Structure formats: structure tokens, C-alpha cells
Amino acid sequence: MTREKVIEVIKKNIAENLDGISADSIDPKKSMADLGANSLDIIEVVSCTMRELNIKIPRSELSGITNIEELADRFVHHMDKGPQQ
């Protein structure tokens, strides 16, 4: 899956979990907090996206990510590693 497709999945999950936000209006250079997400919203978006992409990433590897593009890059990196166990 391409980085652009992963970003689309993340944007879809943000739109489904945050009121008043459409996927088309989301700038991937922004953080989810910039879009009004609280910590529980962020966990839900990340969890839903990982389930949809069929990957598992330790939370420690997600710390320090500052925007949606970086999150997509981390997901793509793990997808490129092959099936997760």
C-alpha cells in the first residue's frame, strides 16, 4: 500500500472519530491535536488504522510523531516489514 493510501485511511478514521471534520479537509502536515483530537481520540484513530492496515506497532515506537504524515510513514515502514505476528 502506498503512503498516500495510508494517509487516506488515517484521514478517514480521523473523520469518523472527530465531530465536524471531513476527510477532505484534513491537512496531513498537521497533528491530530491540531484538529481538536484529545488523547483518547488519537488512540482510537491509531488503533482503528492499525486494525484496518493489519499491523501492530508498539506504542513506544509511536512516541515523538508530530503529524499525520509521520504517522503514515511509520505505518508504511511496518507494512514493508511484512506480516506482523
N, C-alpha and C positions, 0 to 999 in steps of 0.2 A: 504494500500500500504506500502511496506517495505521501510526502509531508503535507501537501495541500489537502489530500483526502482526510488525513488525521486531523488537521486543523478544522475541517468541516464537521467531523464527528464531535470534536470538543465544542465547537460553536453551537451545534445542535443541542448538546447536553447542557450547556450554559443556558440557552434559551428555554429549555424545558424546566430548569430548576430555578430560574430567576424571573420574577414577575416583571412585565413591562419591557422585556428585552427580546428583540428578534435576532435570529442568527445572522441575518444580512447586515445588521447594524454593528456587529462586534468587530473591533479592530484587534487583530491578533498581537499587535505590539503592546497592547495594554494588559495589565494583570486582571485577574478576576475580581480582586478587591477594588480596582478602579471602576469596575462595572457595578459595584454595590454588593458583591458577594461577601458573606461572612464566612468564618472558618468552617462551619457545618456545610454551607453551600459548596464550598471548594472541595471538601472531602467527598460530597455526593457526586459532583461533576467528575472528579478524578476517578472515583470508584465505578461510576456508570461507563465512563470512557474506557477504562481498562477492561471491564467485562465485555464491552462491545468489540474491542480490539483483540480480546482473548490473550491478554498479557498480565503479568504480575510484576510490580516494581516495589521494592522495599521503600517504605516511607522515607528512610534516611537518604535515599537517592533522589528524592523529590525536593528536599530542602534546598533553599538557595535559588530556586527557579523564580524568576521575576515577572515573566509574562507568558502569554498563551503560546507564542512561537517557541519559547524554550521548552515548554511542556511537550509540545508536539515533537520537537527534536528528540527529547528523552524517550518518548513513546516509540518513535521510529527506530531509534538506536536499539531498543529492546526487541522490537519486532524483527529487526535484521539479524538478531542473535539466534533466531529460530524459536520453536515451540517452548513454552515455559512449563515447568513441572510443578 
